[in-house]
């Protein structure tokens, strides 16, 4: 309660300046770059709850941490990282909604993994350096491409075409041997039509957690042709990550005694010594190729065509101690007269996949109507297989043998039509209809070496409607309703044969106030679910979260955010979310008896989230920001067990930016400093929870045993950087 009291007194809340879009005349010529994301974004007057983030705002803290961490101070957002310091495997939850239910697009192209539905930002190291802007939509939002948004979406636009030649060299260093090196360039428009731009990056870090090292290499390259009515962009970007595994977490006792301990790779050698395998890593490459053609025919009609191919391949490697021969199809051996059926070994589990996308849309505008219609089709083909690359006793195995081998194919087709219609000077209507068809088929065996055969076909209808009422030039009211349907992912099918798709009905009611540099937004939401796929708290053997249908459930909340200019040099940027997130009826087996626990809290859904930025800019070239984040207590399971509880935490960062304008070869030198967790809070932002029935301790009785794992986050740490622009 003491922390919560401090939070309410300080009224903590958000880092990013919430970007206020100016109301535009409908005949104003739009930037052709923006057409890339027009099909998945909304404007300032739409009845969709959203926040815009610009390149300038992202750059303030872009010192190597992943995109989710840079969004940490936005409303209703909770972020986490396995390695503890914001680099490597990171995650984001919005309104308590997991990454598997958050839709991510890059230039309108789906980025979520087609099978897991999750997003692996680690595959795009330093991608923040190539982002022109992004929009976070909370709630169902607008119809989007790829896996349907089921409570949040993040729409990313990459670097815009630059008129003038420019370049920058950026280097940063910090705690845990962290460093980032980035080189960017643009030729500017050559012959008034052509531009080539690119980026090379390398980020390395030892991580806060033991051995949780990260080595990220990436590039971004685009070639553009532009004239008054045409934009053609050919874009390629790729990342290679080698990350020491840190997804096992630690138990409560270890959290108290040695919070940086990492059990990954641990084994006992022949002399009885505890050792750690030095290559217990993920090693994955992901290459993206995009082609975009935007064409404006007149002030009313424009079209967009997007093509994408993504090639992903890689593995994670594990040392396994005393594994059973049966798991790998090995036959028993006789060694020195004894039968051997177990062995130490090293295995790799591989993914090798291809992902194709085509998007097409057309936009019609006049003084009262802004309508866009189109569709998206994607095809995913992925191989899953495992290899034993070394074994103490290899039996009859041969090199390159696969002990499991499976294939997955997924097709996703959606068509949509959406429109904003201005009835009069006061009233605007919004409508959005989408039909989506998904087919998913698997063959072969799973990593558990059992047949995995899925053949599913889903057709979803997702209608949305809303109204915006302009009270006056400073105030808007809006209301919207949206329905979303979403298919289960691969892990859902693996863990539960009876898994069902989930459905959401989302109601949003908001007020937007703007007056000069002051703004205030209030949004109330009610999200009613049928068979929501909630996180059970458990993980599978490769760290994927296991989900389960929860019957009826809901999320009811109030979001508040503001920009408050106190003086010409001092600004406050607070936001907070108050919510109630409930499963209406929860059944659980406890001590061998199935019990109805009634209404329970939805896992990983804190009732109170708040953030604040105190931004002080005494002179034009110097900005100091004091950033605060509070996340209330939350449960990692759905039974309200105290064992599954994560404590609340209150973390504060300090960010300093100073720009030196020069007349030499460099246009400017930008110095940036960031101290994370300045008050050394020892906190945990994520974990897992599990139960099992013990019928051995007391024969004839069943006792439910509970356990939990935790991912501790870094204590006080820092990053400093310098960017040379020319």
TORRODO-687077 format. One record per residue (C-alpha): residue in three letters; z, x, y. Coordinates in steps of 0.1 Angstrom, whole numbers, padded with zeros to 4 digits, always signed. Last residue first. Layout:
REM residues N
ALAZXY ...
//
This chain:
REM residues 726
UNK-0411+0260+0143 UNK-0378+0249+0129 UNK-0350+0271+0116 UNK-0323+0252+0097 UNK-0289+0268+0091 UNK-0262+0256+0067 UNK-0226+0253+0059 UNK-0210+0235+0029 UNK-0173+0231+0023 UNK-0147+0221-0003 UNK-0113+0204-0003 UNK-0106+0188-0037 UNK-0135+0180-0060 UNK-0137+0148-0080 UNK-0121+0141-0113 UNK-0141+0123-0140 UNK-0117+0104-0162 UNK-0114+0093-0198 UNK-0095+0063-0212 UNK-0078+0052-0244 UNK-0065+0021-0260 UNK-0053+0015-0296 UNK-0053-0020-0310 UNK-0028-0022-0339 UNK-0037-0039-0372 UNK-0011-0046-0398 UNK-0011-0045-0436 UNK-0005-0008-0438 UNK+0013+0005-0406 UNK-0003+0037-0394 UNK-0036+0031-0411 UNK-0049-0001-0396 UNK-0058+0013-0361 UNK-0082-0009-0343 UNK-0102+0008-0315 UNK-0103+0006-0277 UNK-0123+0024-0250 UNK-0123+0030-0213 UNK-0145+0053-0192 UNK-0143+0072-0159 UNK-0153+0072-0123 UNK-0140+0079-0088 UNK-0110+0100-0096 UNK-0089+0115-0068 UNK-0069+0146-0058 UNK-0070+0143-0020 UNK-0073+0177-0003 UNK-0070+0165+0033 UNK-0105+0177+0042 UNK-0121+0160+0014 UNK-0155+0174+0022 UNK-0159+0200+0050 UNK-0195+0200+0064 UNK-0211+0224+0088 UNK-0246+0223+0102 UNK-0264+0248+0125 UNK-0298+0238+0138 UNK-0320+0265+0152 UNK-0348+0254+0174 UNK-0385+0258+0182 UNK-0386+0292+0164 UNK-0410+0320+0174 UNK-0390+0324+0206 UNK-0383+0299+0234 UNK-0351+0286+0217 UNK-0333+0253+0214 UNK-0299+0256+0197 UNK-0288+0226+0178 UNK-0252+0221+0167 UNK-0241+0197+0139 UNK-0205+0193+0127 UNK-0194+0170+0098 UNK-0157+0165+0088 UNK-0149+0146+0057 UNK-0120+0122+0048 UNK-0111+0107+0014 UNK-0088+0077+0007 UNK-0084+0068-0030 UNK-0074+0038-0051 UNK-0063+0043-0086 UNK-0086+0038-0116 UNK-0072+0013-0141 UNK-0083+0012-0178 UNK-0048+0019-0192 UNK-0034-0009-0170 UNK-0055-0034-0190 UNK-0073-0059-0169 UNK-0095-0070-0199 UNK-0129-0062-0184 UNK-0129-0024-0186 UNK-0129+0005-0161 UNK-0106-0014-0137 UNK-0106-0008-0100 UNK-0082+0003-0073 UNK-0094+0002-0037 UNK-0120+0026-0023 UNK-0114+0042+0011 UNK-0139+0064+0029 UNK-0135+0083+0062 UNK-0159+0104+0082 UNK-0150+0125+0113 UNK-0183+0133+0131 UNK-0189+0161+0156 UNK-0222+0162+0174 UNK-0235+0191+0196 UNK-0269+0194+0212 UNK-0268+0166+0238 UNK-0232+0173+0250 UNK-0198+0158+0242 UNK-0211+0140+0211 UNK-0181+0125+0192 UNK-0188+0103+0162 UNK-0158+0086+0145 UNK-0173+0074+0113 UNK-0157+0047+0092 UNK-0156+0035+0056 UNK-0141+0006+0037 UNK-0141-0008+0002 UNK-0116-0035-0010 UNK-0117-0056-0042 UNK-0129-0027-0063 UNK-0155-0036-0090 UNK-0158-0010-0117 UNK-0152-0036-0145 UNK-0152-0073-0136 UNK-0117-0086-0131 UNK-0104-0112-0155 UNK-0102-0150-0158 UNK-0089-0162-0192 UNK-0076-0136-0216 UNK-0088-0157-0247 UNK-0076-0138-0277 UNK-0092-0127-0310 UNK-0064-0113-0332 UNK-0065-0080-0349 UNK-0040-0063-0326 UNK-0061-0074-0296 UNK-0097-0086-0301 UNK-0110-0097-0267 UNK-0123-0128-0251 UNK-0129-0131-0214 UNK-0135-0163-0193 UNK-0146-0166-0157 UNK-0154-0129-0154 UNK-0143-0121-0118 UNK-0152-0101-0088 UNK-0133-0110-0056 UNK-0144-0091-0025 UNK-0135-0076+0008 UNK-0160-0051+0021 UNK-0156-0029+0051 UNK-0176-0011+0078 UNK-0168+0010+0108 UNK-0191+0031+0131 UNK-0171+0043+0161 UNK-0188+0060+0190 UNK-0176+0086+0216 UNK-0197+0104+0242 UNK-0208+0076+0265 UNK-0175+0058+0258 UNK-0162+0035+0231 UNK-0196+0027+0217 UNK-0189+0004+0188 UNK-0213+0002+0159 UNK-0202-0024+0135 UNK-0200-0035+0099 UNK-0184-0064+0080 UNK-0190-0075+0044 UNK-0173-0105+0029 UNK-0173-0111-0008 UNK-0175-0134-0039 UNK-0188-0118-0071 UNK-0192-0142-0101 UNK-0190-0145-0138 UNK-0202-0168-0166 UNK-0208-0153-0200 UNK-0199-0116-0200 UNK-0228-0100-0218 UNK-0220-0064-0228 UNK-0228-0030-0215 UNK-0224+0005-0229 UNK-0227+0033-0204 UNK-0249+0062-0215 UNK-0229+0094-0222 UNK-0249+0108-0251 UNK-0226+0095-0278 UNK-0224+0060-0263 UNK-0200+0053-0234 UNK-0173+0026-0232 UNK-0161+0009-0200 UNK-0177-0024-0210 UNK-0201-0023-0181 UNK-0212-0058-0173 UNK-0245-0074-0185 UNK-0241-0107-0167 UNK-0246-0136-0192 UNK-0250-0161-0163 UNK-0240-0148-0130 UNK-0231-0163-0096 UNK-0233-0140-0066 UNK-0216-0154-0035 UNK-0221-0135-0003 UNK-0206-0135+0032 UNK-0222-0112+0058 UNK-0209-0101+0092 UNK-0228-0077+0114 UNK-0217-0063+0147 UNK-0237-0042+0172 UNK-0230-0024+0204 UNK-0256-0001+0220 UNK-0269-0029+0242 UNK-0258-0062+0228 UNK-0266-0070+0192 UNK-0249-0096+0169 UNK-0260-0104+0134 UNK-0244-0132+0115 UNK-0248-0137+0077 UNK-0247-0161+0048 UNK-0260-0149+0014 UNK-0262-0168-0019 UNK-0273-0151-0051 UNK-0280-0168-0084 UNK-0281-0141-0111 UNK-0294-0142-0147 UNK-0289-0118-0176 UNK-0310-0111-0206 UNK-0293-0115-0240 UNK-0278-0090-0265 UNK-0274-0103-0300 UNK-0282-0070-0317 UNK-0255-0052-0297 UNK-0252-0014-0293 UNK-0288-0003-0297 UNK-0303-0033-0278 UNK-0280-0026-0249 UNK-0287+0011-0250 UNK-0324+0004-0246 UNK-0320-0019-0216 UNK-0315-0056-0214 UNK-0339-0077-0194 UNK-0333-0090-0159 UNK-0335-0123-0141 UNK-0330-0128-0104 UNK-0325-0159-0082 UNK-0323-0158-0045 UNK-0308-0180-0018 UNK-0307-0171+0019 UNK-0288-0179+0051 UNK-0292-0164+0085 UNK-0276-0165+0119 UNK-0289-0144+0148 UNK-0272-0134+0180 UNK-0282-0113+0211 UNK-0313-0129+0224 UNK-0299-0163+0217 UNK-0288-0185+0187 UNK-0317-0172+0167 UNK-0317-0190+0134 UNK-0329-0172+0102 UNK-0338-0192+0071 UNK-0340-0182+0035 UNK-0358-0186+0002 UNK-0361-0167-0031 UNK-0377-0176-0065 UNK-0376-0153-0095 UNK-0394-0166-0126 UNK-0389-0144-0156 UNK-0410-0140-0188 UNK-0395-0118-0216 UNK-0411-0105-0247 UNK-0392-0085-0273 UNK-0400-0064-0304 UNK-0372-0040-0312 UNK-0370-0019-0344 UNK-0344+0010-0345 UNK-0341+0022-0381 UNK-0310+0044-0385 UNK-0306+0081-0377 UNK-0279+0076-0351 UNK-0304+0091-0326 UNK-0326+0060-0333 UNK-0353+0057-0360 UNK-0389+0046-0359 UNK-0405+0019-0338 UNK-0397+0003-0305 UNK-0413-0026-0285 UNK-0406-0040-0251 UNK-0427-0066-0233 UNK-0419-0077-0198 UNK-0434-0105-0177 UNK-0425-0111-0141 UNK-0433-0141-0119 UNK-0422-0138-0082 UNK-0419-0162-0054 UNK-0406-0154-0019 UNK-0400-0176+0011 UNK-0386-0169+0045 UNK-0383-0193+0074 UNK-0379-0184+0111 UNK-0362-0206+0136 UNK-0354-0202+0173 UNK-0386-0194+0191 UNK-0405-0219+0168 UNK-0413-0223+0132 UNK-0419-0186+0127 UNK-0430-0181+0091 UNK-0421-0151+0070 UNK-0440-0150+0037 UNK-0438-0138+0001 UNK-0462-0139-0028 UNK-0456-0122-0061 UNK-0471-0110-0093 UNK-0453-0089-0119 UNK-0464-0071-0151 UNK-0441-0047-0170 UNK-0452-0031-0203 UNK-0428-0011-0224 UNK-0435+0012-0254 UNK-0409+0030-0274 UNK-0413+0056-0301 UNK-0388+0071-0326 UNK-0381+0102-0346 UNK-0348+0113-0362 UNK-0341+0145-0381 UNK-0372+0161-0368 UNK-0383+0193-0386 UNK-0396+0219-0361 UNK-0385+0248-0384 UNK-0379+0237-0419 UNK-0349+0222-0436 UNK-0340+0228-0472 UNK-0304+0236-0467 UNK-0298+0249-0431 UNK-0263+0264-0437 UNK-0252+0281-0405 UNK-0277+0259-0386 UNK-0301+0266-0358 UNK-0328+0247-0339 UNK-0320+0213-0354 UNK-0344+0189-0338 UNK-0342+0153-0325 UNK-0367+0128-0314 UNK-0373+0101-0288 UNK-0409+0095-0277 UNK-0418+0074-0247 UNK-0447+0053-0236 UNK-0443+0033-0204 UNK-0469+0010-0189 UNK-0466-0005-0154 UNK-0483-0034-0136 UNK-0476-0045-0100 UNK-0488-0075-0080 UNK-0499-0089-0047 UNK-0491-0112-0019 UNK-0480-0106+0017 UNK-0476-0132+0044 UNK-0466-0128+0081 UNK-0470-0161+0099 UNK-0464-0172+0134 UNK-0485-0150+0157 UNK-0509-0140+0129 UNK-0505-0117+0099 UNK-0520-0114+0065 UNK-0510-0087+0040 UNK-0526-0078+0008 UNK-0510-0060-0022 UNK-0518-0038-0051 UNK-0495-0017-0073 UNK-0506+0003-0104 UNK-0481+0022-0125 UNK-0483+0046-0154 UNK-0453+0063-0172 UNK-0455+0089-0199 UNK-0426+0101-0220 UNK-0412+0130-0240 UNK-0374+0128-0246 UNK-0357+0152-0269 UNK-0324+0156-0286 UNK-0317+0193-0293 UNK-0294+0205-0321 UNK-0273+0236-0327 UNK-0254+0238-0360 UNK-0221+0243-0378 UNK-0224+0230-0413 UNK-0212+0204-0437 UNK-0220+0195-0473 UNK-0214+0228-0491 UNK-0207+0227-0528 UNK-0187+0258-0539 UNK-0198+0285-0564 UNK-0203+0311-0539 UNK-0226+0287-0519 UNK-0240+0256-0536 UNK-0259+0235-0512 UNK-0260+0197-0505 UNK-0293+0183-0493 UNK-0300+0180-0456 UNK-0312+0147-0442 UNK-0297+0155-0407 UNK-0268+0131-0406 UNK-0263+0135-0444 UNK-0255+0172-0440 UNK-0223+0163-0421 UNK-0215+0182-0390 UNK-0188+0209-0392 UNK-0191+0219-0355 UNK-0220+0208-0333 UNK-0234+0229-0305 UNK-0255+0207-0283 UNK-0288+0209-0264 UNK-0302+0182-0241 UNK-0339+0178-0240 UNK-0370+0176-0219 UNK-0401+0158-0210 UNK-0412+0135-0182 UNK-0447+0128-0170 UNK-0451+0102-0142 UNK-0485+0087-0132 UNK-0488+0065-0101 UNK-0514+0045-0083 UNK-0509+0025-0051 UNK-0533+0001-0034 UNK-0525-0014+0000 UNK-0543-0040+0020 UNK-0545-0051+0056 UNK-0556-0083+0074 UNK-0545-0098+0107 UNK-0550-0071+0134 UNK-0583-0061+0117 UNK-0594-0045+0084 UNK-0564-0023+0079 UNK-0567-0002+0047 UNK-0539+0016+0030 UNK-0548+0038+0000 UNK-0520+0055-0020 UNK-0523+0080-0048 UNK-0491+0092-0066 UNK-0485+0120-0091 UNK-0449+0126-0103 UNK-0437+0154-0126 UNK-0403+0153-0143 UNK-0388+0183-0162 UNK-0356+0183-0182 UNK-0331+0207-0195 UNK-0297+0193-0202 UNK-0272+0219-0212 UNK-0247+0231-0238 UNK-0262+0267-0235 UNK-0231+0289-0234 UNK-0212+0273-0263 UNK-0175+0274-0255 UNK-0149+0292-0275 UNK-0115+0285-0291 UNK-0105+0314-0314 UNK-0098+0307-0351 UNK-0114+0339-0363 UNK-0145+0321-0376 UNK-0151+0305-0342 UNK-0136+0273-0330 UNK-0158+0250-0308 UNK-0160+0237-0272 UNK-0195+0230-0259 UNK-0184+0202-0235 UNK-0146+0200-0232 UNK-0146+0205-0194 UNK-0113+0213-0177 UNK-0112+0209-0139 UNK-0082+0186-0139 UNK-0060+0210-0158 UNK-0024+0196-0162 UNK-0025+0161-0147 UNK-0061+0153-0157 UNK-0055+0169-0191 UNK-0027+0143-0198 UNK-0048+0114-0186 UNK-0078+0122-0207 UNK-0109+0142-0197 UNK-0146+0135-0190 UNK-0173+0139-0215 UNK-0202+0138-0190 UNK-0200+0175-0180 UNK-0231+0189-0196 UNK-0245+0222-0181 UNK-0275+0212-0159 UNK-0309+0227-0160 UNK-0331+0206-0138 UNK-0368+0208-0131 UNK-0383+0186-0104 UNK-0417+0173-0094 UNK-0436+0159-0065 UNK-0473+0150-0061 UNK-0488+0130-0033 UNK-0524+0120-0025 UNK-0524+0098+0006 UNK-0552+0078+0020 UNK-0547+0060+0054 UNK-0574+0039+0070 UNK-0576+0018+0101 UNK-0575+0042+0131 UNK-0582+0073+0109 UNK-0561+0091+0083 UNK-0566+0114+0054 UNK-0535+0128+0038 UNK-0526+0156+0013 UNK-0491+0157+0000 UNK-0469+0182-0017 UNK-0432+0180-0028 UNK-0415+0207-0049 UNK-0384+0211-0070 UNK-0361+0235-0087 UNK-0325+0224-0096 UNK-0300+0247-0113 UNK-0267+0230-0119 UNK-0234+0243-0134 UNK-0207+0221-0148 UNK-0191+0253-0164 UNK-0156+0241-0154 UNK-0156+0211-0131 UNK-0161+0218-0094 UNK-0197+0227-0099 UNK-0213+0261-0104 UNK-0241+0252-0080 UNK-0278+0259-0076 UNK-0304+0242-0054 UNK-0340+0254-0051 UNK-0366+0238-0029 UNK-0403+0240-0020 UNK-0418+0215+0004 UNK-0453+0203+0014 UNK-0477+0191+0040 UNK-0515+0189+0042 UNK-0531+0168+0070 UNK-0566+0156+0076 UNK-0580+0132+0102 UNK-0579+0145+0138 UNK-0600+0175+0129 UNK-0568+0188+0113 UNK-0538+0166+0118 UNK-0506+0186+0114 UNK-0506+0216+0090 UNK-0472+0206+0077 UNK-0446+0229+0063 UNK-0413+0229+0045 UNK-0391+0257+0029 UNK-0358+0249+0013 UNK-0330+0270-0001 UNK-0297+0254-0012 UNK-0265+0272-0023 UNK-0234+0263-0041 UNK-0212+0292-0054 UNK-0184+0267-0061 UNK-0179+0262-0023 UNK-0207+0266+0001 UNK-0241+0279+0012 UNK-0270+0264+0030 UNK-0305+0275+0038 UNK-0334+0257+0056 UNK-0367+0271+0067 UNK-0388+0247+0088 UNK-0425+0241+0096 UNK-0447+0223+0121 UNK-0483+0215+0128 UNK-0486+0184+0150 UNK-0497+0148+0142 UNK-0474+0146+0112 UNK-0482+0121+0084 UNK-0450+0105+0072 UNK-0426+0120+0047 UNK-0415+0098+0018 UNK-0406+0061+0021 UNK-0377+0051-0002 UNK-0366+0015-0011 UNK-0331+0012-0025 UNK-0323-0020-0042 UNK-0291-0040-0049 UNK-0277-0069-0069 UNK-0300-0073-0098 UNK-0332-0058-0084 UNK-0359-0064-0110 UNK-0372-0035-0130 UNK-0405-0024-0115 UNK-0419-0036-0082 UNK-0398-0056-0057 UNK-0392-0092-0047 UNK-0369-0092-0017 UNK-0331-0089-0018 UNK-0311-0097-0049 UNK-0279-0087-0031 UNK-0276-0057-0009 UNK-0308-0041+0003 UNK-0307-0004+0011 UNK-0337+0008+0031 UNK-0350+0043+0032 UNK-0366+0066+0058 UNK-0389+0096+0060 UNK-0375+0112+0028 UNK-0387+0147+0019 UNK-0355+0166+0025 UNK-0336+0140+0006 UNK-0355+0149-0025 UNK-0334+0181-0027 UNK-0335+0180-0065 UNK-0355+0151-0080 UNK-0345+0152-0117 UNK-0308+0151-0107 UNK-0315+0117-0092 UNK-0315+0101-0126 UNK-0319+0064-0121 UNK-0309+0039-0147 UNK-0331+0011-0163 UNK-0324+0029-0196 UNK-0359+0021-0209 UNK-0382+0021-0178 UNK-0363+0048-0160 UNK-0359+0036-0125 UNK-0385+0051-0101 UNK-0407+0021-0094 UNK-0436+0029-0070 UNK-0433+0012-0036 UNK-0434+0045-0017 UNK-0405+0056-0040 UNK-0387+0026-0055 UNK-0352+0022-0068 UNK-0338-0011-0083 UNK-0301-0012-0088 UNK-0289-0030-0120 UNK-0288+0001-0142 UNK-0271+0019-0113 UNK-0241-0004-0117 UNK-0231-0033-0094 UNK-0196-0030-0080 UNK-0209-0043-0046 UNK-0232-0013-0047 UNK-0227+0014-0073 UNK-0241+0049-0070 UNK-0243+0078-0095 UNK-0246+0115-0096 UNK-0256+0140-0123 UNK-0260+0174-0105 UNK-0246+0180-0071 UNK-0220+0159-0053 UNK-0190+0181-0060 UNK-0173+0167-0090 UNK-0196+0178-0118 UNK-0200+0142-0131 UNK-0206+0127-0096 UNK-0195+0094-0081 UNK-0206+0070-0054 UNK-0192+0037-0042 UNK-0212+0016-0017 UNK-0201-0018-0002 UNK-0213-0008+0033 UNK-0229+0027+0037 UNK-0206+0057+0037 UNK-0217+0072+0004 UNK-0254+0072+0011 UNK-0256+0110+0012 UNK-0237+0110-0021 UNK-0263+0088-0037 UNK-0292+0111-0024 UNK-0278+0143-0041 UNK-0258+0170-0023 UNK-0278+0201-0011 UNK-0269+0204+0026 UNK-0283+0172+0039 UNK-0254+0160+0059 UNK-0270+0153+0093 UNK-0305+0153+0078 UNK-0300+0117+0064 UNK-0295+0103+0099 UNK-0326+0120+0113 UNK-0347+0109+0084 UNK-0337+0073+0090 UNK-0314+0049+0072 UNK-0320+0011+0073 UNK-0293-0013+0061 UNK-0299-0047+0044 UNK-0288-0083+0039 UNK-0319-0104+0036 UNK-0324-0134+0060 UNK-0353-0115+0076 UNK-0351-0108+0114 UNK-0347-0070+0111 UNK-0377-0065+0088 UNK-0378-0066+0050 UNK-0390-0040+0025 UNK-0407-0041-0009 UNK-0443-0051+0000 UNK-0441-0032+0033 UNK-0433+0001+0015 UNK-0466+0019+0018 UNK-0475-0002+0048 UNK-0451+0020+0068 UNK-0474+0049+0067 UNK-0501+0029+0084 UNK-0479+0026+0115 UNK-0480-0010+0126 UNK-0503-0023+0154 UNK-0484-0048+0175 UNK-0498-0083+0170 UNK-0466-0097+0156 UNK-0447-0086+0187 UNK-0418-0067+0175 UNK-0381-0072+0173 UNK-0365-0038+0174 UNK-0350-0026+0142 UNK-0314-0016+0144 UNK-0306+0014+0123 UNK-0270+0015+0111 UNK-0257+0048+0123 UNK-0246+0063+0090 UNK-0211+0073+0085 UNK-0194+0040+0077 UNK-0159+0026+0077 UNK-0122+0029+0084 UNK-0103+0004+0104 UNK-0077+0031+0114 UNK-0049+0006+0111 UNK-0065-0011+0081 UNK-0070+0022+0063 UNK-0035+0034+0071 UNK-0021+0002+0056 UNK-0042+0006+0025 UNK-0029+0041+0021 UNK+0007+0029+0023 UNK+0000+0000+0000 
//
